[in-house]
Structures are given as C-alpha cells and as structure tokens.
Amino acid sequence: MTIRPILIHPDPRLKTVAEPVGEITAELRALADDMLETMYDAPGIGLAAPQIGVLKRLLVMDCVKEEGAAPRPMALFNPEIIWASDDMNTYEEGCLSIPEQYAEVDRPAEVQVRWIDPNGAQHEEHFKGLWATCVQHEIDHLNGKLFIDYLKPMKRQMITRKMVKLKRERARA
C-alpha cells in the first residue's frame, strides 16, 4: 500500500465530475487500499478518489472515533444517495484538500446510500450522524463540489486565498 499525495484546492481536478467505475479490477482494489492508508495517515475520516487526482467514482471512509472501538474501513464504488431525510444536521466540516479550514454546513441528517464494494457486491445502507455527513461530503467530491461551495462567497474566497498561499509556501519548501 502507498500513501498518495492529496490535492490542495484550488485544483481543477477537484471541480471535475468523476467517471463511474465499470469493472472492479485488482488495480482499483489496490487504489481503494492506498486511499484508506492515505486517509488514516492524513488523518481523516473520508477521502474521495478525485482528491488524489483519480477521476473515478470511488470513496473511502471510516467514521469510528470511539477510543478502543474497532475501525470500520469502507470502500464505496459508484455510491449514490437514493433517499435523504427532510431533517437537517449542521456539522463543522473540514477537508483534507482544504487543510486547517472549517465551516458549518447543513446537510440531510440521514441518507440511504447504494454502492458496490471492492468484491463487486452491491450494498445499501442507512447512514445517520457523522456517517451521513461524511458520505455526503465525499459524494460531493465525486460530483466536483467542495464543502466551501455551501458557504457565502466572501468566506469561500477568503478560504481559497489561504489555500493559494499555502500551495505557494509548499512549492517553495
């Protein structure tokens, strides 16, 4: 497994709609493993393939945060929300592609998601709480949308300017 570099906003690949995955190959399973390792290393609770420059509909997540609880790594190919609650939740979201920037985002409190696992089996699951927020955030990435796209233009521009500065500093280092 390999830790992959995570793209930092602004990058046009982060605004591109990802392609559906056809056949799940050994190469795609290895990509999912790399993404989980990258996510845990970052550390984060979710990562979408476009964040590492791969424009495929694949996301990984693990929202288990309780001390001593067993991790629950998940790899979702071609995930789609098939139902969303009318009730909303507000979470302070962050993003591995927008480091050290956080903002409150309103999303449906519960969602039903359908996807294909690394073995090619179809799954459906009801997510709520942090899991629901995370899966919606990562599916947004597959659709070329970032959490800052939910913010007012002034706040979004301020965060984007900070990211441009961060990328310049990293390029010089």
Secondary structure, DSSP 8 states (H G I E B T S, - for coil): --------SS-GGGGS--B---S--HHHHHHHHHHHHHHHHTT-SEEEGGGGT--BSEEEE----STT-----EEEEEEEEEEE-SSEEEEEEEETTEEEEEEEEEEESEEEEEEE-TTS-EEEEEEEHHHHHHHHHHHHHHTT--GGGGS-HHHHHHHHHHHHHHHHHHHH-
